């Protein structure tokens, strides 16, 4: 059962216990695969271009064939502030790293640090407004 903060507060006001997991709705979870090339030398993000709303969560999932991480280097995002720190290196199949999108609306470039020179990069477009369905740009035909 999923608890909402409003329900938890109402329950507390009535003298009931509040579950420990009460928190605001986290928004959408958008899954991005960290796919290793067949030779194991590089990789790619799938999808590599994503459009999200502030508050959505990016869930990076590794295939486990080599290590990958995700970062938003300041050098690739000039003039941008509030960039998230580099994520951890993932190694085990199915291991995940979640990143809640807190950046201002705009376009951001991300990469796998060891594989960026080999093309493992992506583009994140953050839009403001109500949370809604995130649409991978690759499947929408936009660039």
C-alpha positions in Angstrom: 0.0 0.0 0.0 1.3 3.4 -0.9 0.9 6.2 1.7 0.5 9.8 0.8 1.6 12.6 3.1 -1.9 14.0 3.2 -3.4 10.7 4.4 -0.6 10.3 6.9 -1.3 13.7 8.4 -5.0 13.0 8.6 -4.3 9.7 10.3 -2.0 11.5 12.8 -4.7 14.1 13.5 -7.1 11.3 14.3 -4.7 9.8 16.8 -3.4 7.0 14.4 0.2 6.1 13.8 2.0 7.6 10.9 4.0 5.1 8.8 7.8 5.8 8.6 7.7 6.0 4.8 5.4 9.1 4.6 6.9 11.5 2.1 5.7 13.7 -0.8 4.9 12.0 -4.1 8.3 11.5 -5.7 7.1 12.1 -9.3 7.8 9.8 -12.2 10.6 7.3 -12.3 12.3 7.3 -15.7 14.6 4.3 -16.3 17.8 4.8 -18.3 19.8 1.7 -19.2 23.6 1.8 -19.0 24.4 -0.6 -21.9 27.9 -1.9 -22.5 29.0 -2.4 -26.1 29.6 -6.0 -27.2 33.4 -5.7 -26.9 33.0 -4.3 -23.4 35.1 -1.2 -24.3 32.4 1.4 -24.1 28.7 1.9 -23.7 25.6 4.0 -24.2 22.7 5.3 -22.3 19.3 4.0 -23.5 17.6 6.4 -24.1 20.3 8.9 -24.5 17.9 11.9 -24.8 15.3 12.4 -22.2 12.7 15.1 -21.3 11.6 15.2 -17.6 9.9 17.5 -15.2 11.4 18.8 -12.0 10.9 16.3 -9.2 11.0 13.3 -11.5 13.6 10.6 -10.7 16.1 9.3 -13.2 16.9 5.6 -12.4 20.1 4.5 -14.1 20.3 0.7 -14.4 23.6 -1.1 -15.4 23.8 -4.2 -17.5 26.8 -5.4 -15.4 29.2 -6.1 -18.2 31.6 -3.3 -17.1 31.5 -0.3 -14.7 29.6 2.8 -15.5 28.6 6.0 -13.7 26.7 9.2 -14.6 27.9 12.7 -14.1 26.9 16.2 -15.2 30.3 17.9 -15.7 30.4 21.7 -15.3 32.6 21.8 -18.4 29.8 20.3 -20.5 27.1 22.5 -18.8 28.6 26.0 -18.8 26.6 28.6 -16.8 24.5 25.9 -15.1 24.3 25.7 -11.3 22.9 23.1 -9.0 24.4 20.3 -11.0 24.3 16.9 -9.1 27.6 15.4 -8.0 28.9 12.4 -10.0 27.1 9.2 -9.3 28.8 6.1 -7.9 30.4 3.5 -10.2 27.9 0.7 -10.8 29.2 -2.8 -11.5 26.7 -5.5 -10.7 23.9 -6.5 -13.2 20.7 -4.7 -12.4 22.4 -2.3 -9.9 20.7 1.1 -9.9 21.4 4.7 -9.1 18.5 7.1 -8.5 18.8 10.8 -9.2 15.9 13.2 -8.3 15.8 16.0 -10.9 16.3 19.3 -8.9 17.9 21.3 -11.7 16.3 24.4 -13.1 14.5 24.0 -16.5 16.9 23.8 -19.4 19.1 21.4 -21.3 21.9 19.4 -19.5 24.6 17.1 -20.8 25.5 14.0 -18.9 28.0 11.2 -19.4 29.7 8.1 -18.1 33.1 9.5 -16.9 35.3 6.7 -18.1 33.4 6.2 -21.4 32.5 9.8 -22.4 35.5 10.0 -24.8 34.0 6.9 -26.5 30.6 8.4 -26.9 28.7 7.4 -23.8 26.9 10.7 -23.3 23.3 11.9 -23.1 21.1 15.0 -23.0 18.5 15.8 -20.3 15.9 18.4 -20.9 14.2 19.6 -17.7 10.8 21.4 -18.0 8.9 23.2 -15.3 5.3 22.7 -14.4 3.2 19.9 -13.0 4.6 16.5 -13.0 3.5 14.4 -15.9 4.6 11.6 -18.1 8.3 11.9 -19.0 8.7 11.3 -22.8 12.1 9.9 -24.0 13.1 12.2 -26.8 14.4 9.3 -28.8 11.0 7.7 -29.1 9.2 11.0 -29.7 11.3 11.7 -32.8 12.6 15.0 -31.4 16.2 16.0 -31.1 
